[in-house]
Amino acid sequence: MSSEQEVANALPSNFDINGLSKAFGNPTEAFRILDKNDDGRVTKEDLQILLEQFGIKGFAAKTLAKYIFKKLT
């Protein structure tokens, strides 16, 4: 199974991909959404918090955040 498929399988069934894509249509809004602790940077920890808000908890959120952050940098 590919990493992308593992990520897709980890998303909750009620994950709103359309709402997320609309937010990312505006870079300033996307940054504000991603910078959860308002420190002016988007970190793995910010991504983990966001994933937890979407229902991905604990180790899965931490691992997925690390994977996403690595792919983005």
C-alpha positions as CSV (number, residue, x, y, z in Angstrom):
1,M,0.0,0.0,0.0
2,S,1.3,3.4,-0.9
3,S,1.9,6.2,1.7
4,E,-0.8,8.3,-0.1
5,Q,-3.3,5.4,0.3
6,E,-2.4,5.1,4.0
7,V,-3.0,8.8,4.5
8,A,-6.3,8.6,2.7
9,N,-7.3,5.6,4.8
10,A,-6.5,7.5,8.0
11,L,-8.9,10.4,7.2
12,P,-12.3,10.2,8.9
13,S,-15.3,9.4,6.7
14,N,-16.8,12.8,7.4
15,F,-13.6,14.7,6.3
16,D,-14.7,17.8,4.4
17,I,-12.2,18.0,1.5
18,N,-14.3,20.6,-0.3
19,G,-14.2,23.0,2.7
20,L,-10.5,22.5,3.0
21,S,-9.8,23.2,-0.7
22,K,-11.9,26.4,-0.5
23,A,-9.8,27.6,2.5
24,F,-6.6,26.9,0.5
25,G,-7.9,29.1,-2.4
26,N,-6.8,32.1,-0.3
27,P,-3.1,31.8,0.8
28,T,-3.5,34.2,3.7
29,E,-6.5,32.3,5.1
30,A,-4.8,29.0,4.6
31,F,-1.8,30.2,6.5
32,R,-4.0,31.5,9.3
33,I,-5.8,28.1,9.5
34,L,-2.5,26.2,9.5
35,D,-0.6,28.3,12.0
36,K,-2.6,27.0,15.0
37,N,-0.4,28.6,17.7
38,D,0.0,32.0,16.0
39,D,3.8,32.0,16.0
40,G,4.1,33.0,12.4
41,R,5.3,29.6,11.3
42,V,3.6,26.3,10.2
43,T,5.1,23.4,12.1
44,K,4.5,19.7,12.5
45,E,2.8,20.5,15.7
46,D,0.4,22.9,14.0
47,L,-0.5,20.2,11.5
48,Q,-1.0,17.7,14.3
49,I,-3.4,20.0,16.0
50,L,-5.3,20.5,12.7
51,L,-5.5,16.8,12.1
52,E,-6.8,16.2,15.6
53,Q,-9.5,18.8,14.9
54,F,-10.5,16.7,11.9
55,G,-10.8,13.6,14.1
56,I,-7.4,12.0,13.6
57,K,-6.1,11.3,17.1
58,G,-3.0,10.4,19.0
59,F,-0.2,8.5,17.3
60,A,-2.0,8.6,13.9
61,A,-2.2,12.4,14.0
62,K,1.5,12.7,15.0
63,T,2.7,10.3,12.3
64,L,0.5,11.9,9.6
65,A,1.6,15.4,10.6
66,K,5.3,14.3,10.3
67,Y,4.7,12.7,6.9
68,I,2.8,15.8,5.5
69,F,5.4,18.2,6.9
70,K,8.2,16.2,5.4
71,K,6.4,16.2,2.0
72,L,5.8,20.0,2.1
73,T,9.4,20.9,3.0
